[in-house]
Amino acid sequence: MYMKQVLIIDAPPLFREFLKDKLKNENIQVEIAQTDRDASIKLISNLPDLVIIDIADDFAPLTEFLARKQDDPNAKRIPIIITGPRIDNDKISVLAQSGVIKYFTKPIKFDLFFESIGQVLHSRFTLDTTPCVLDLHLNHNIIFVEVSEGLNREKLSLLKYKLTEIIDANKMEHPKFILMITNLSLSFVDGANLEMLFDNIIADKRLEKKNIKVLSMDPFVADFVSGHVDYNGIEVVNRLASILNGLLDTSYSESVPELISDRILAADENANVGSVETKFYSDSGIVEKPHTQTDGLRIAVIDGDATVRKLLSAVFSGIRAQCDVYDSGTEFLQAVNRRPYDLIILDIFMTGISGYNILKTLHTSKNCPPVIIYSQSMQRQVVEQALGLGAKAFLIKPQRPEVIIKKSLEIINASKQS
């Protein structure tokens, strides 16, 4: 039986291994070439059904390879798919004359990428289309990964190679890892995908289980990890500050808010985070530029947790909005009539006046600004009661800054249009 063949040229390890595994699962033979000479020899001798080339900034080797390909009457007909940096249309037109049928700008949208491969090879790739946002960044020796919306097996597969690439590229001897899955509510039906997630995290033996922390409010996750012999040593916590004790170096600062914002939620700009981003065409985690003028916006944050107040103040300052913070409902209610707000971020459970009582008070006032509840509670009755009292949205703590900004601007825009 004839097996279709694909030649992969100059691909970095993450991309190469991920792609090789995916193709082999579809019974497609894969050849790898890492030099221009090796690529030319394998192209002419094997005559693959498809060539996939990854390029950096230097187009000279690609130009020479394409010229040799066009000179060979048998290789000339072989289609090529290229991944690389953004280029102008004139250069794409030149590539098309050399058999290049698709050019994918990085970060690659893998669902469209595999769709194009399937069209060339007349194969129907099985792709997991589960909505999933997988965000990864590195700060010092801490790899931080957030998974939200769902568990997509394609992204979980890619994560394994990406972690190894980051550890290699940054020469990390004792990497530490934080997995944040606070937005996922899972059950036994998610067991196989959850197991795939953890197996891909611990696949690189340099990532010791004692250095892996999981932030989740879902009791199923804690039970799943504690009951799995392969994950012995991995700790599941339900508060962000709890991670500090066993994972972070607290010697340079005594401020918990600074430690969290500087060492967890902030990316290291000098860090090498790999060659391929985990983005799919269907992703919804990309923040678009807001369709509102953020200068002059005034936002109130009412929360008893000093860490949350500091983080949210920094988030809104980043979009040039003025943010007033209150550590109690009493303090806020004394000031609200004197200071008009465009938006209120409110916790439910605080000492003294609760978020429920604040909502009731605001509901009776004129020109009440929209309210977003920002709480650790995931109980259905809490959400329903808050929304029933007039809150416009309910966000589970903690959230990434871009999620908070996006939701806030959506609510503000909707309020101004109503």
C-alpha positions as CSV (number, residue, x, y, z in Angstrom):
1,M,0.0,0.0,0.0
2,Y,1.4,3.4,-1.0
3,M,2.1,5.8,1.9
4,K,2.0,9.4,1.3
5,Q,5.2,11.3,2.1
6,V,5.9,14.7,3.5
7,L,9.3,16.4,3.6
8,I,9.8,18.9,6.4
9,I,12.7,21.3,6.0
10,D,14.4,23.6,8.5
11,A,11.7,23.4,11.1
12,P,12.6,24.1,14.8
13,P,12.3,21.2,17.2
14,L,8.9,22.2,18.6
15,F,7.2,22.6,15.2
16,R,9.0,19.6,13.7
17,E,8.1,17.1,16.5
18,F,4.5,18.3,16.8
19,L,4.0,18.1,13.1
20,K,5.8,14.8,12.7
21,D,3.6,13.2,15.3
22,K,0.4,14.6,13.8
23,L,1.3,13.3,10.3
24,K,2.4,9.9,11.5
25,N,-0.9,9.5,13.4
26,E,-2.6,9.9,10.0
27,N,-0.3,7.2,8.4
28,I,1.8,9.7,6.5
29,Q,5.5,9.1,6.1
30,V,7.7,11.9,7.3
31,E,11.2,12.9,6.3
32,I,13.2,15.6,8.0
33,A,15.9,17.8,6.5
34,Q,17.8,20.4,8.4
35,T,20.3,21.7,5.8
36,D,19.8,23.0,2.3
37,R,22.0,20.3,0.7
38,D,20.1,17.5,2.7
39,A,16.8,19.0,1.6
40,S,17.7,19.0,-2.1
41,I,18.9,15.4,-2.0
42,K,15.8,14.1,-0.2
43,L,13.5,16.1,-2.5
44,I,15.0,14.6,-5.7
45,S,15.5,11.1,-4.4
46,N,12.2,10.7,-2.5
47,L,9.9,12.9,-4.6
48,P,7.5,13.5,-1.6
49,D,3.8,14.4,-2.1
50,L,4.3,17.7,-0.2
51,V,7.2,19.8,1.1
52,I,6.7,21.9,4.3
53,I,9.4,24.6,4.9
54,D,9.8,26.8,7.9
55,I,11.9,30.0,7.4
56,A,13.3,32.6,9.7
57,D,14.4,36.0,8.3
58,D,16.9,34.8,5.7
59,F,15.2,34.0,2.4
60,A,18.4,33.3,0.5
61,P,18.6,29.5,1.2
62,L,14.9,29.2,0.3
63,T,15.4,31.0,-3.0
64,E,18.3,28.7,-3.9
65,F,16.3,25.6,-2.9
66,L,13.3,26.6,-5.0
67,A,15.5,27.3,-8.0
68,R,17.0,23.8,-7.9
69,K,13.5,22.3,-7.4
70,Q,12.3,24.1,-10.6
71,D,15.2,22.8,-12.5
72,D,14.3,19.2,-11.8
73,P,11.4,18.0,-14.1
74,N,10.2,15.5,-11.5
75,A,10.4,17.7,-8.4
76,K,9.0,20.7,-10.2
77,R,5.4,19.6,-9.7
78,I,5.7,19.0,-5.9
79,P,3.5,21.5,-3.9
80,I,5.1,23.5,-1.1
81,I,3.6,25.0,2.1
82,I,5.8,27.6,3.9
83,T,5.6,29.0,7.4
84,G,7.4,32.2,8.1
85,P,7.4,35.9,9.0
86,R,5.0,38.4,7.5
87,I,6.1,39.3,3.9
88,D,4.6,41.6,1.2
89,N,2.3,40.4,-1.6
90,D,5.0,40.8,-4.2
91,K,7.2,38.2,-2.6
92,I,4.3,35.8,-2.2
93,S,3.6,36.1,-5.9
94,V,7.2,35.2,-6.7
95,L,6.9,32.2,-4.3
96,A,3.7,31.0,-6.0
97,Q,5.6,30.7,-9.3
98,S,7.9,28.1,-7.7
99,G,5.2,25.8,-6.5
100,V,4.4,27.4,-3.2
101,I,0.6,26.9,-2.7
102,K,0.3,28.4,0.8
103,Y,2.3,30.8,3.0
104,F,1.3,30.8,6.6
105,T,2.4,33.8,8.7
106,K,3.5,33.1,12.2
107,P,1.9,32.6,14.7
108,I,0.4,29.7,12.7
109,K,-3.3,29.0,12.8
110,F,-3.0,25.3,13.1
111,D,-6.5,24.3,12.1
112,L,-6.1,26.2,8.8
113,F,-2.6,24.8,8.4
114,F,-3.7,21.2,8.7
115,E,-6.7,21.8,6.5
116,S,-4.3,22.9,3.7
117,I,-2.1,19.8,4.2
118,G,-5.2,17.6,4.0
119,Q,-6.3,19.2,0.8
120,V,-2.9,18.5,-0.8
121,L,-2.7,14.9,0.5
122,H,-6.4,14.2,0.0
123,S,-6.5,13.2,3.7
124,R,-9.1,14.3,6.3
125,F,-7.2,15.3,9.4
126,T,-9.0,14.7,12.7
127,L,-8.7,17.9,14.6
128,D,-10.1,18.6,18.1
129,T,-12.2,21.8,17.7
130,T,-12.9,22.3,21.4
131,P,-12.7,26.0,22.2
132,C,-9.6,26.5,24.2
133,V,-7.3,29.4,25.1
134,L,-3.8,28.4,26.1
135,D,-1.6,31.2,27.2
136,L,2.1,30.7,28.2
137,H,4.8,33.0,29.4
138,L,8.1,32.8,31.3
139,N,9.3,34.9,34.1
140,H,12.7,34.2,35.7
141,N,12.7,30.4,36.2
142,I,8.9,30.1,36.3
143,I,6.9,28.8,33.4
144,F,3.3,30.0,33.7
145,V,0.5,28.4,31.7
146,E,-3.2,29.3,31.7
147,V,-5.8,27.1,30.1
148,S,-9.3,28.4,29.8
149,E,-12.6,27.6,28.0
150,G,-11.8,23.9,27.4
151,L,-9.2,21.2,26.9
152,N,-8.2,21.0,23.3
153,R,-6.1,18.0,22.5
154,E,-4.2,19.6,19.7
155,K,-3.0,22.4,22.0
156,L,-2.2,20.0,24.8
157,S,0.0,18.0,22.3
158,L,1.8,21.2,21.3
159,L,2.3,22.2,24.9
160,K,4.6,19.2,25.5
161,Y,7.0,20.3,22.8
162,K,6.8,24.0,23.7
163,L,7.7,23.4,27.3
164,T,10.8,21.4,26.3
165,E,11.8,24.1,23.8
166,I,11.5,26.9,26.4
167,I,13.5,24.9,29.0
168,D,16.3,24.3,26.4
169,A,16.3,27.8,24.9
170,N,16.6,29.4,28.3
171,K,19.0,26.8,29.8
172,M,16.7,26.2,32.8
173,E,18.3,23.8,35.2
174,H,15.5,23.7,37.8
175,P,12.4,25.1,36.1
176,K,9.3,25.8,38.1
177,F,5.8,25.6,36.7
178,I,2.4,27.1,37.5
179,L,-0.7,25.8,35.8
180,M,-3.8,28.0,36.1
181,I,-7.1,26.4,35.2
182,T,-9.5,28.5,37.3
183,N,-12.0,28.9,34.5
184,L,-12.6,25.2,33.9
185,S,-15.3,23.2,35.6
186,L,-14.4,19.5,35.0
187,S,-15.9,16.1,35.7
188,F,-15.0,12.5,35.1
189,V,-15.8,12.8,31.4
190,D,-12.8,15.2,31.1
191,G,-10.5,12.7,32.8
192,A,-8.7,11.6,29.6
193,N,-8.0,15.1,28.5
194,L,-6.9,16.2,31.9
195,E,-4.5,13.2,32.1
196,M,-3.1,14.2,28.7
197,L,-2.5,17.8,30.0
198,F,-0.6,16.5,33.1
199,D,1.3,13.8,31.1
200,N,2.5,16.5,28.6
201,I,3.6,18.7,31.5
202,I,5.7,16.1,33.2
203,A,7.1,14.6,29.9
204,D,10.2,16.6,30.3
205,K,12.0,15.1,33.3
206,R,13.7,18.4,34.2
207,L,10.4,19.6,35.4
208,E,10.2,18.0,38.8
209,K,6.7,17.3,40.2
210,K,7.5,19.1,43.4
211,N,8.0,22.2,41.4
212,I,4.6,22.0,39.7
213,K,1.7,23.9,41.2
214,V,-1.8,23.9,39.9
215,L,-4.3,26.8,40.7
216,S,-7.9,25.5,40.5
217,M,-11.1,26.0,42.5
218,D,-12.5,22.8,41.0
219,P,-12.6,19.9,43.6
220,F,-12.5,17.4,40.8
221,V,-9.0,18.6,39.7
222,A,-7.7,18.2,43.3
223,D,-9.2,14.7,43.6
224,F,-7.9,13.7,40.2
225,V,-4.3,14.8,41.0
226,S,-4.2,13.4,44.5
227,G,-5.7,10.0,43.3
228,H,-3.2,9.5,40.4
229,V,0.0,7.7,41.3
230,D,1.9,9.4,38.4
231,Y,1.2,12.9,39.7
232,N,2.5,12.3,43.3
233,G,4.2,15.6,44.3
234,I,2.1,17.9,42.2
235,E,0.3,20.4,44.5
236,V,-3.2,21.8,43.8
237,V,-4.1,25.1,45.5
238,N,-7.2,27.3,45.3
239,R,-5.5,30.6,46.2
240,L,-2.9,32.4,44.1
241,A,-1.0,33.6,47.2
242,S,-0.6,30.0,48.3
243,I,1.9,29.4,45.5
244,L,4.4,31.8,47.0
245,N,5.3,29.5,49.9
246,G,6.6,26.5,48.0
247,L,7.5,27.9,44.6
248,L,8.7,31.6,44.6
249,D,11.7,33.2,46.0
250,T,10.4,35.8,48.4
251,S,13.8,37.1,49.5
252,Y,13.8,40.2,47.3
253,S,10.4,41.5,48.4
254,E,8.1,41.2,51.3
255,S,5.1,42.5,49.3
256,V,2.7,39.7,48.3
257,P,1.1,41.9,45.6
258,E,4.5,42.7,44.1
259,L,5.5,39.1,44.1
260,I,2.3,38.0,42.3
261,S,2.3,40.8,39.7
262,D,6.1,40.7,39.1
263,R,6.7,36.9,39.2
264,I,3.5,35.3,38.0
265,L,1.2,37.6,36.0
266,A,4.1,39.5,34.2
267,A,6.1,38.0,31.4
268,D,9.9,38.4,31.2
269,E,10.5,40.4,28.0
270,N,14.0,38.9,27.6
271,A,12.8,35.3,27.9
272,N,12.8,33.0,24.9
273,V,9.3,31.6,24.7
274,G,9.7,29.5,21.7
275,S,9.2,29.5,17.9
276,V,5.5,28.7,17.6
277,E,2.6,30.2,19.5
278,T,-0.3,28.0,20.5
279,K,-2.9,29.9,18.5
280,F,-5.7,28.5,16.4
281,Y,-8.0,30.3,14.0
282,S,-10.9,29.8,16.3
283,D,-9.2,31.3,19.4
284,S,-11.2,33.9,21.3
285,G,-8.4,34.8,23.7
286,I,-6.9,37.5,21.5
287,V,-7.8,41.0,22.8
288,E,-8.7,43.3,20.0
289,K,-8.1,47.0,20.3
290,P,-11.0,48.5,22.2
291,H,-13.5,50.6,20.3
292,T,-13.6,53.2,23.1
293,Q,-11.5,56.0,24.3
294,T,-10.1,54.8,27.6
295,D,-8.5,58.1,28.6
296,G,-10.8,59.7,31.2
297,L,-12.6,56.5,32.3
298,R,-13.1,56.2,36.0
299,I,-13.4,52.8,37.6
300,A,-14.0,51.8,41.2
301,V,-12.7,48.6,42.7
302,I,-14.2,47.3,45.9
303,D,-12.4,44.3,47.3
304,G,-11.1,43.3,50.8
305,D,-8.0,41.7,49.3
306,A,-5.1,44.1,49.0
307,T,-3.5,41.9,46.3
308,V,-6.5,42.1,44.1
309,R,-6.8,45.9,44.6
310,K,-3.2,46.4,43.6
311,L,-3.4,44.1,40.6
312,L,-6.6,45.7,39.3
313,S,-5.3,49.2,39.8
314,A,-2.3,48.3,37.7
315,V,-4.4,46.7,35.0
316,F,-6.6,49.8,34.5
317,S,-3.7,52.2,34.8
318,G,-2.2,50.3,31.8
319,I,-5.1,51.6,29.6
320,R,-4.8,55.1,31.1
321,A,-8.1,54.8,33.1
322,Q,-8.4,56.2,36.6
323,C,-8.9,53.6,39.2
324,D,-10.1,54.2,42.8
325,V,-9.8,51.3,45.2
326,Y,-11.8,50.6,48.3
327,D,-11.2,48.0,50.9
328,S,-14.7,47.9,52.2
329,G,-18.3,48.5,51.0
330,T,-18.7,51.2,53.7
331,E,-15.8,53.3,52.4
332,F,-17.2,53.0,48.8
333,L,-20.8,53.9,49.6
334,Q,-19.5,57.1,51.4
335,A,-17.7,58.2,48.3
336,V,-19.8,57.0,45.4
337,N,-22.3,59.9,45.4
338,R,-19.4,62.4,45.1
339,R,-17.5,60.5,42.3
340,P,-19.3,59.4,39.2
341,Y,-17.9,56.1,37.8
342,D,-18.0,54.5,34.4
343,L,-17.7,51.0,35.9
344,I,-17.5,49.2,39.3
345,I,-15.6,46.0,40.0
346,L,-17.1,44.4,43.1
347,D,-16.3,41.4,45.3
348,I,-19.3,39.6,46.9
349,F,-17.9,38.4,50.2
350,M,-16.3,41.1,52.3
351,T,-16.3,41.9,56.0
352,G,-19.0,44.5,56.9
353,I,-21.3,45.4,54.0
354,S,-21.4,42.5,51.4
355,G,-21.4,42.9,47.7
356,Y,-25.1,41.9,47.7
357,N,-26.0,44.9,49.8
358,I,-23.9,47.3,47.6
359,L,-25.8,46.0,44.6
360,K,-29.1,46.6,46.3
361,T,-28.1,50.2,47.2
362,L,-26.8,51.0,43.8
363,H,-29.9,49.5,42.2
364,T,-32.0,52.2,43.9
365,S,-29.8,55.1,42.9
366,K,-30.1,57.2,39.8
367,N,-27.6,56.8,36.9
368,C,-26.1,53.6,38.5
369,P,-22.9,52.6,36.7
370,P,-22.6,49.1,35.4
371,V,-21.1,46.5,37.9
372,I,-18.9,43.5,37.2
373,I,-18.7,41.0,40.1
374,Y,-15.1,39.7,40.6
375,S,-15.3,36.8,43.1
376,Q,-13.7,33.4,43.9
377,S,-17.2,31.9,44.3
378,M,-18.3,29.5,41.6
379,Q,-21.6,28.6,43.2
380,R,-24.5,28.9,40.9
381,Q,-26.8,30.5,43.4
382,V,-24.2,33.2,44.1
383,V,-23.9,34.0,40.4
384,E,-27.7,34.0,39.9
385,Q,-28.3,36.3,42.9
386,A,-25.6,38.8,41.8
387,L,-27.0,39.0,38.3
388,G,-30.5,39.2,39.6
389,L,-29.5,42.3,41.6
390,G,-28.3,44.1,38.5
391,A,-24.6,43.0,38.0
392,K,-23.8,43.0,34.3
393,A,-21.2,40.2,34.4
394,F,-19.6,37.7,36.8
395,L,-15.9,36.9,36.6
396,I,-14.2,34.2,38.6
397,K,-10.9,35.1,40.3
398,P,-8.2,35.3,39.2
399,Q,-8.3,36.4,35.6
400,R,-5.6,37.5,33.2
401,P,-5.4,41.3,32.8
402,E,-6.5,41.1,29.1
403,V,-9.7,39.2,30.1
404,I,-10.6,41.8,32.7
405,I,-9.9,44.7,30.3
406,K,-11.9,43.1,27.4
407,K,-14.9,42.4,29.6
408,S,-14.8,45.9,31.2
409,L,-14.7,47.7,27.9
410,E,-17.5,45.5,26.6
411,I,-19.7,46.4,29.5
412,I,-18.8,50.1,29.4
413,N,-19.5,50.3,25.6
414,A,-22.9,48.5,26.0
415,S,-23.8,50.8,28.9
416,K,-23.1,54.0,26.8
417,Q,-25.1,52.6,23.9
418,S,-28.2,51.7,25.9
